[in-house]
Amino acid sequence: MTVFHEVRELAAFQAPWGREVRLQEATLDGGMIILRVRIREGNRFTDLELTAEKAAEIGDAIGAWGRRQGGQGRPG
């Protein structure tokens, strides 16, 4: 089981269909720092833990997709 020494909130977003997405910086007991993407759907949580390199790679892909869409589908 992963033990976190410290967790710091970075951002929170409301997502479609009543979901909430939180970005957290988590420091493991051994000192490694990861990005946790926590998705809340009602009482259920899904956590995705990423290294800095993988977070940057995924962030680039998400940003590129958003730019191609031109902001379409964004709630008013």
C-alpha positions as CSV (number, residue, x, y, z in Angstrom):
1,M,0.0,0.0,0.0
2,T,1.3,3.5,-0.9
3,V,1.9,5.8,2.0
4,F,1.8,9.5,1.4
5,H,3.9,11.8,3.6
6,E,2.2,15.0,2.4
7,V,-0.7,15.9,-0.1
8,R,-1.2,19.4,-1.4
9,E,-4.2,20.6,-3.4
10,L,-3.3,22.2,-6.7
11,A,-6.6,22.7,-8.5
12,A,-10.2,21.5,-8.6
13,F,-12.6,21.4,-11.6
14,Q,-16.2,20.6,-12.1
15,A,-16.6,18.1,-14.9
16,P,-19.6,17.0,-16.9
17,W,-22.2,14.6,-15.4
18,G,-21.6,15.8,-11.8
19,R,-18.0,14.7,-11.6
20,E,-15.3,16.6,-9.8
21,V,-11.6,16.4,-10.8
22,R,-8.9,17.4,-8.3
23,L,-5.1,17.7,-9.0
24,Q,-3.0,17.0,-6.0
25,E,0.8,16.9,-5.5
26,A,1.6,14.0,-3.3
27,T,5.0,13.2,-1.6
28,L,5.6,9.5,-0.9
29,D,7.3,8.5,2.3
30,G,10.5,7.8,0.3
31,G,10.5,11.4,-1.0
32,M,9.2,10.8,-4.6
33,I,6.7,13.5,-5.7
34,I,3.8,12.5,-7.9
35,L,0.7,14.1,-9.4
36,R,-2.5,12.5,-8.3
37,V,-5.5,13.1,-10.5
38,R,-8.6,12.3,-8.3
39,I,-12.0,11.9,-10.0
40,R,-15.0,11.9,-7.8
41,E,-18.3,10.5,-9.0
42,G,-20.8,10.6,-6.2
43,N,-19.2,8.6,-3.4
44,R,-16.7,6.8,-5.7
45,F,-13.1,8.0,-6.2
46,T,-10.7,7.1,-9.0
47,D,-7.1,8.0,-8.5
48,L,-4.5,8.2,-11.2
49,E,-0.9,8.8,-9.9
50,L,1.6,10.1,-12.4
51,T,5.3,11.0,-12.6
52,A,6.2,14.5,-13.7
53,E,7.2,13.2,-17.1
54,K,4.0,11.3,-17.7
55,A,1.9,14.2,-16.4
56,A,3.6,16.5,-18.9
57,E,3.1,14.1,-21.7
58,I,-0.6,13.7,-20.9
59,G,-1.0,17.4,-20.3
60,D,0.4,18.2,-23.8
61,A,-2.0,15.7,-25.4
62,I,-5.0,17.1,-23.5
63,G,-4.0,20.7,-24.4
64,A,-3.6,19.8,-28.1
65,W,-7.0,18.2,-28.2
66,G,-8.6,21.2,-26.5
67,R,-7.0,23.6,-29.0
68,R,-8.1,21.5,-32.0
69,Q,-11.7,21.5,-30.6
70,G,-11.6,25.3,-30.3
71,G,-13.4,25.1,-26.9
72,Q,-16.4,23.3,-28.4
73,G,-18.6,21.6,-25.9
74,R,-17.7,24.0,-23.1
75,P,-20.7,24.6,-20.8
76,G,-22.0,28.2,-21.0
